[in-house]
């Protein structure tokens, strides 16, 4: 009962935070010029994007659990799509920005920001976020999860990379292919839901507790308010990040792969840390699921809106892409050893991310 009361209070606080941030952002958007304003907008819009996405995810997740959906499937689908909502919206809004300016230029390329955010988010989640979670709560992994979900996570990153390496862009047809693969994956999950549930019970040893009844009106309000503010804040975030990159002559890919990637990955960190104490299915499912969603659905939808072009080719092809592929492969190797994640392995993943950021700073000449 006390835990439920705390959850309700946090949910109310999240809604209040969304409203307060919206009130703070609106007047700032009316002020023209100034890198200081752009930086403040970047920070506030990122926080609003996370808060509004959390409100949306919580409402949808509550509905799914009332319908008796498996914890792992919730983690792999609903929660992973929800926590990837910032990346999806950032990508779509970046494509709309590119369409509005008639394509990328040598000075401004919002597509770099979107693509950097996708690769950066995968890297952050599979190294920094997973590393932090494992340092606190070592996780056991079921072999079936790795054979199905872990392998697809790695193949999704490889496929996206291959499509980009062909001609340094991702067109609408390729976006359709990525989205269709993701839809096929969802249907396959639903088809195997009974077996997934059995694996989950073998690992946990008990049935998940049912959540208390919730007011349908509050759930609907959470869905509408959360999604609406998430879409709006994503647009503000893309515009402010592009302005900062242009004013400071910093590649958009750097901001997308570091600052924004960490910001938009905070929902995964929060969900995984909370879930690791009670449901390994949601903890592992959220992180692996997000890293399936991002390189397939998130960037696929982005390419459907407007073809994605790589502007900062050197940074992408020599650092961002190789680091993401290698770290994803390393995390899978750790999972396959004894089918568990040990604390020292989490430390190695965190160290890998620190090395990546250091190399990226040197490569972009920021310091």
Buried (B, 14 or more C-beta within 10 A) or exposed (E): EEEEEEBEEEBEEBBEBBEEBBEBBEEBBEEEEEEEBBBBBBBBBBBBBBBBBBBBBBBBBBBBBBEEBBBBBBBBBBBBBBBBBBBBBBBBBBBBBBEEEEEBEEEBBBBBBBBBBBBBBBBBBBBBBBBBBBBEBBBEBBEBBBEBBBEBBBBBBBBBBEBBEEEEBBBBEBBEBBBEBBEEBBEEBEEBBEEBBEBBBEBBEEEBEEEEEBEEEBBEBBBEBBBBBBBBBBBBBBBBBBBBBBEBEBBBBBBBBBBBBBBBBBBBBBBBBBBBEBBBBBBBBBBBBBBBBBBBBBBBBBBBBBBBBBBBEEBBBEBBBEBBBEBBBBBBEBBBEEEBBBEEBBBBBBEBBEEBBEBBEEBBEEE
